[in-house]
Amino acid sequence: MAGREYASTAPSTFAIFWTFAGVIAITVCVLAIAKNGRHNVHYALTEFDPSNSGWVPGWSFCVGLLHAAYATSSTGMIISMCEEVEHPATQVPRAMVGTILLNTICGLAFLIPLVFVMPDQAMLVGLLSGQPTPVIIRDAVGSPGAAFGLLIPLIILGFFCGIGTTTATSRATWAFARDGAIPGFKWWKTVNPKLDVPLNAMMLSMVVQLAL
């Protein structure tokens, strides 16, 4: 079995509470300060303007679903951790369903307040960085420094997501290598005797992620 008998839950537990703390901090600050005012409920919840997307309305709607699809598309990777989970027959399905529920709750709690304080859409579409979230938060709180402070939870959460992604991907790589399904499988299926993890597969996963 690759890895420890039972994977440590401390980082994952911390990431869950950190996610809620970050969402609450951003939500409260952007709505309470709202330097440039707030949109009404009708605009925030019903407005649909595909003119800045470059696509027809129906296709724009489908493209808009990609963000939500990306957030839930990795739930299958949890299966890769079955051999390191206690009672996997019940815990893994719970983790998969729980991930979708958690993403839904936190996603709506994070995005809806941003829509209420969202600046001009054309300006956001034209950003060279392609990252509207920092700009929305900066305009809402009226300070680049305060905006950066509110983004710190997201930055730290990104590191935890990277750890989880690397861990799950390395186990999937190890499983394929164990069955001889990928080139160089003898190298990738090796388990480090000291760390008790598939270190070679983990390094491969990290290199591919960095390259992408």
N, C-alpha and C positions, 0 to 999 in steps of 0.2 A: 504494500500500500504506500502510495506516495504521500509524503507530508506527515504531520502529526496525526495521532489517532483522532483527536477532536480539535478542529481549528479554533484558535482563540477568538472569542466573540467581543473582546474589549474594543478593538478599533471600529468594528461595525456598530456596536452599541453607541459609542461616542459619536460616530458619523450621523446616526439617526437623530440624537438629541441636538447635535450641532446644526443639522438641517433645519429642525424646527426653530431653534434659536435664531438662526440667520434669517429665515423667512419672516419671523415675528419682528425682528429688528428693522428689516427693510420695509416691511408693510407699514409699521407704525410711523416710521420716520417720513417716508414719502407722502403718506396721506396726511399726517399732522402738519408737516411744513408746507408742502405743495406750493413752492415759491411762485409759480406761474399760474396758480389756480387749478381747479379740477373740472373734468368733464362731467356731464350729468350721467345718470344711470342709463338712460336710453342710448347715449353714445357708446358708453363702455360695454354694454351687453348686447346691443343689437346692430350697431353700425358695421357695415360691410362695404369697404371701398377697395376694389381690386385694381383701380386705375394705375397705381404705382408698381404693380407687380409685373406688368408686361404680358399678362396672360388673360384669357377670357375668364369670367367669374367662376364657372364650374371648375376649371383647372386650377385657378388660384386657390379655391377652397381645398382641393386635394393636396396641393403643395403645402398649404398651411398645416395639414395634418402630419407632415413629416417630423416636425418637432416632437409632437406627442408620441409618434411611432418610434422615434429614436430612443425616447426615454424608457420605453417598455420592451424594446426589441432584444435586450440583452438578458431577459429573464431566463432564457433557455440555458445560458451559461452556468446558472446555479447548479444544473445537473452535474456539471464537471466536478463539483465539490462533494458528491454523494459519499465517496469513500472516506471523507474526513468529517462527516456529520453524524452525530448520535441520532439513532432512529430515523434514517434518511427517508423511509417510506412515508412518514408523516410530516417530518420537519421540512423536507425539500419542497413538497407541494405548497405547504403553508408559506414558505419563504417566497415562492414564485407569485402566489396570489397577493401576499402582503406587500410585495414590491410594487405591484400595479396599483394597489389601493393607496399606498404611501405616496407614490409619484402623482397620483391623481389629486389627492388632497393638497399636498405641498405645491404642486404645479399651479392649481387654480388659486391658492392663497397667495402665491408669488406673482402670477401674471395679471390677475384682475386689478390689483392696486396700481400696477404699472400702466395699465390701459387708462385708468382714471386720470393719470398725470402725464400721459404721453404727449410729446410735442408734435410738431408738424411731421406727417408721415413722409412727405417728399424729402425732407431734410434727413430723416433716418435712413431712407433708402439710398441716399447719395453719400453716406458715410464711407470714406476710404477704408476704414478698418473693418466694415461689415459687421460691427458689434454694437447694436443699438442700446443694449441694457445699461452699460456705464453712462451713456449720454442721457438716457431717460432719468436715471437716478441723480446724476449731476444737476440736470435742469430742475428736478423736483426739490432737491435740498439746497440748491443755490451755491454750492461750494465744492470744488474739485477734491479738497482734502476730506471733507465729510463723505463724499461719494466713494472715495477710495476706502475709507474706514468701513463703510457699509458693504463694500465688495470683498473685504477680507474673508468673511465667512464663506463666500462662494469660491474664493481662491483656495482656501484650506480644504473645502469639500472636494475640490477638483483633485487634490493630492490623494485624498481617501478613495475617490473613484478610480484614480490611476492604480492604486494598490490593489483594489478589488478586481479591476480589469486584468491586471498582470497575473494575479493569483489564479483567477478562473481560466484565463487563456493558457497559462502554463500547464494546468491540469488537463485541459482538453488536448493540448499538444502532446503531453505525456501519454494520455490514453491512446491517441492515434499511433504514437511511436511504439507503444507496448504491443500493439496489434500489427506492427510492421506496415502501417498504412501511409507513411510519409518517407521521403528520401532521407537517408542518414538516421534511420530510426534507432539504430544501436547506440548512437551518441545521445539522441534526445530522450531516450527512455531511461537513461542513467539517473539513479537517485543518489544524491550526495549523502554519504554515510554519516557525516558529522551533523549536518543541518536537517537531515531527514526530509528533504524536499527535492523535487526534480529541478535542480539548479540550472542544468543546461537548457531545458525547455523554458525555464523562466527567463534566462538571458536571451534566448531566441525571441520570445514574446516581446521583451523590452526593445530589442533592436528593431523589430518590425514596426512597433508602435512609434518609435522615434523617427523611423524612416517615413512613416505616413504623416 
